[in-house]
Amino acid sequence: MKRLLHSRRFQAIASGVLAIGLFAFFLSRVPLSEIGARIAAASPGWLAASIAISVATFALRALRWVWILRPIGAVPFFPAFRATAVGFAANAVLPARAGEVLRPAMLARERGLPFAALLASIVFERILDALSQLCFLGFALTFGPASGAALSTGRLRWAVAGVAAVAVATALFAVFWRAATERFLDRLFAVLPERLRPAARRVASTFLDGFASLRTPGLAGLVGGASIFLWFVINVQIYCVMRAFGLDLPLSAAYVVTSAAVLGLVVPTPGGVGGYHAAVQFALTNLFGVPLAVATGVALIAHAVSFAPISLIGFTLFAASPLRRSGLQTLASGPEPGRVPPEVG
């Protein structure tokens, strides 16, 4: 039974069943004809703007990744963008966000960089993403309009601030008190068989290199500022979709809806199908009083705008890449821990 639960086939099937169930529940709350009518009436101009912004966000992600990786190695923009596009395209079709592993594995093979450090840079990115969106959510909770008053509670604001403080403190401690961090990890590795401990230490040391950009104040400021700007642009993308459906809500409402979408993506389904839709639908109907059919249309189009363009770009770039012969499954498994992958000619 334990082997079954850990098999990739079982995980893929379970993820697919969960996605279908959540998506079916999401659609069951309103007639499909009414959803179709709302989508057909959406503004083409606002939708076109949201698509253009969606593509731009992935270019910004790739540029930020290049800056994060500076202490590890010089990475040109295009290889970083290609790996980013392929990784997010894989997230749209593979369960358990496998693209988050595929992305650093692809760049490691192409540029000959340590996989563990690149994987750590993805973890660092996710911390930056969470902190940035928490900043916008905190702004919405504090200064949002009366329509979002249900969220504006002191307890929730303190929870947001607490999560952000813990994440920042942990990252800074790991960088500036690295020796203490490694000693702490050594204690954790004590539970491993002795023959595995040296390899675990090497991987952990290389992993911590992925956070090295925090050591340089200028570079840390550049990466942090890029993260805030990136998530502002993502919020504007969601705002454009809301305006396409005629919703006269302030930009701060998009901060709340985007935060709900991020929580929906935590559900382990391919591309966040079901979880993303239900979370956006819930936020719009329960927090801002948006009619259910409109909220459903916004959720469907916002998800499509976020995933369809980058998936098309990612699959196209992967098909043209010299790494395509390795296959998605081989890349997603990653190189051997602590090993520098061979460079692809």
N, C-alpha and C positions, 0 to 999 in steps of 0.2 A: 504493500500500500504506500509506504514511504517513497519507494522508487517511482511509483506512478505519479505521486504528487509533484515530484521534482523533474519529471520528464518534460522536454520541450513541447512535445506533441500535446500532452495533457494541458500544459499551461496555455498553449495557443487555443485549444478547444474551449477551455474554461473562460479565457479572455473574450473569445468570440461570442460565446453564449451570454456572457454578462453584457457585452455591448448590445447585442440584439434585444435582450430583455429591457435594458435601460432605455434604448431608443424607442422600442415599442411603447413603453409606458409614457415616454415624453410625447409621442404623437397621439396617444389615445385620448388625451384630454381635450382635443379640439378637432372638429371635422377637417379632413384633408382638403376639401374644396375651399374652405375658408382660409386655410393656410396658403393655398395656391393663389387665391385672389389677393391676399396681402403682399405676397412676394411679387406678383405680376405688377402691382401698383407701386413698387419701390422705385425711388429715383435713380435712373441710370448714372447721372452725374456723380452723386454721392457714392454709389457703388464702385464706379471707376476709380474715384479718389481712394477708396478704402483698399482696392486691389493694388494700386500703385504704391501706397504706403506699406502694405503688407510685404511686398518684394523688397522695399527699402529697408525694412527692419532686419532682414536677414543679411543684407550688406553691412548694416551697422553691427550686427552680431559678429560677423567675420572680422571686421576691423577691430572690434574690441578684443577678440580672441588673439589677433596678431599682437596687440599691445600686451596682453596678459602673458604671452609666450616669449616676450623679449628676453627675459633672463635665462630661458631654456635654449633658445636658438632663433635665428632670423628666419621668419616664415613670410613669404610673399603673400599678398592679398588673395590672389586667385586660388592657390591651393587651399587656403583657409576657407574661402567662400565655397569652393567645390565640396570640401568635406562637410561643411555646415549644411549645405543644401541636401547632400546625400543622406546625412544623418537625420535631418528632419523629415525627409521623404520616407525613410525607413520607419520613423516613428508613426507615420500615418498608416502603415500597413502591418507592422510587426507588433506583437504584444510586449508588455513590460518595458516600453521605451528603449528597445534594443538599439535604436539609433544613437543613444547617448554613449554607447560603447563603440559602435561602428565608426562614429565620427573621429575620435582620437586614434582609433586603430588604423583608419585609412590615412590620416596625416602622418602617423608614425611610420608606416611602411613607405610612404612617398618621400618623406624628408629625412628619414633615418634618425628620428628623435625617440627618446625613451617613452614607451607607452604609458608607464605608470605616472610620469609627470604630466603627460597630456591628459590622462584621465582625471588627475587631480585638478587640472585647469578647468575641466567641465564641472567638477564639484564646486570649484571656486565661482564659476559663472552662475551656477544655480543659487549659491548664497547671495551673490550680488543681485540676481534677479528678484529673489525673495525680499531682500532688504529694500530694493528700489520700489517694488510694488507696495510694500508695507508703508513706505513713505507717502505714496499717493493715497492709499487707503486711509492712513492717519489724517491726511489733509481733508479728505472727504468727510471723515467722521467729525472733525473739529469745526470745519468751516462750511460743510455742505448745507444745502437748502432744507427747508422743513420737510420736504418729501422723503428725505433720508433720515429724519429725526429718530426713527425707530432704531437706527444703528448707533446714534450718538450717545453712547453710555460711557461713563467714566471707566467702568470695569473693562470694556472692550478696548478702549484706547490704551489703558495700562497693559493689557495683554499684548497688543501690537508692539508697544514700546519695549516690553520685556523680551519678546522673541527676537526683536532686532538687536537689542543690547547683548543678549547671550550669543547670537551668531557672530557679531562683530568681535566680542571679547575672545571667543574661541579661536577665530581666525588669526587675530593679532597675537594671541599667546603662542599659537603653533609656529608663527614666523619669528617673533622676537625672543621667545624662550624655547628655541628649538631643542636645545639639549634636554631641558626638563620634559618636553613633549616626547622626545625619543626614549627617555627613561621610563615615562609612563607607558609608552607602547611596549617597551621591553617586558614590563610586568604583565601586560596582557598576553604577550607572546609566550609567556611561561607555561601557558596551558597547552601549547603546541608540542608535538614530539620534538626532541632536541635536534634531529637532523633537518627539520623544517625551519628552525628559528633563524639561521643566517639569511636564508632567502627572504623570509618575512621582513627582517630588518632592512635588507637592501631595497625591497619594494617600498617599504614605509618611508625610507630616506628619500628615494626618488619621487614618491608621491608628494612629500612636503615641498619639493622643488616647484611644484605647480602653483604654490602660493607666493613665490619669491617676489612677484611684482609689488607686494606690500612693503618690501624693505626700502624701496626708493620712493620718497615722498612725491616727487613729480609724476612718476609713472603711476603710483597709487591714485593720485588725484585725477589723472587722465582717465584711468580705468573706471574710477567711481563716477566721474562726471559723464562718461560715455554711457554708463549703466542707467543713470537717471534720465538722460536724454532718450536712450533707447526705449525705456518704458513709458516716457511721455508720448513718444511717437506711437507705441502700441495702443495706448489709451486713446489717442486721436483716431487711430484706425477703427476702434470699436465705436467711437463717437460718430464717425462718418456712417457706419452701418445703421446706427440708431437714427440719425438724421434722414437716411434714405427711406426709412419707414415712417417719417413724419413726426418723430418723437421730439418734442420741444423741451428737452431736458438739458441741464447745464453740463459742462465738461466733467465736473466732479462726479456726476452720476456714472460716467464711463469708468472712473476709477474704481467704483464699487462693483460694477458689472464685470470689469476685467479681473478683479480679485476673485469674484465668484467663478469665472471661467477657469482661472488658475487652479482653484480648489477642485473643480470638476475634472481637470486633467490628471489629478492624483489617482483617480480610479483607473486601475490597470487594464484599459481596453485599447485596441489599436486606434491611434489618432485621437484618443479621448472621446470616441463616439459614445453617445449616451450620457456619460458623466458631464461633459462640457455642456451639452444641450440642456440637460435638466437643471444644471446650476445657473446658467444664464436665464433660462425661463423663470426659475424661482426668484432670482434677484429682481428681475424687471416687474413681475406680477406682484410680489409680496412687499417689496421695498419702495417701489415707485408707482404702483397702481396701474401699470400698463395692461391693456386688454390681453387676454391669454393668446389669442390668435396672432396679434402683433408680436408679442414676446417670443412666440414659437418661431415666427418668420425671422426675427432678428437672430435668434440662436442658430438657426439653420444656415443663414447666409454668413454670419460672423465666423462660424466654424469653417465653412467652405472657403471663405476669403483667406483665413489663416493657414489652411492646409493645402488647398488645391494648387495655387500658383507655385509654391515652393516645392511641392511634390513633383509637378511637371518638370520644373527646372532641375531638381535633384536627380530624377531618373534619367533625364537627357544627359546630364553631365556624367553620371555614372556609366552610361552606355558608351560615352566617348572617352572614358578614362582607361589608361593602361592597366588599372587595377581590377577591371571588371572580370578578368579571368579568374581572380581569386574567389569571387563569389561573395554575396552578402553574408552568408553563414560563416565562412572562414574568417572574414574581416571582423564580424561582430564578436567572435570568440576572443579576439585580441591576441597579441604576441605572447610569448612566454614571459612571466613576471620578471621585471628587472632587465629584460634583454632588449638591446637596441635592434630594431628590425632592419633588415637589409634595405638599402635604397633601391627604388625601382628606376630602371634606366629609361 
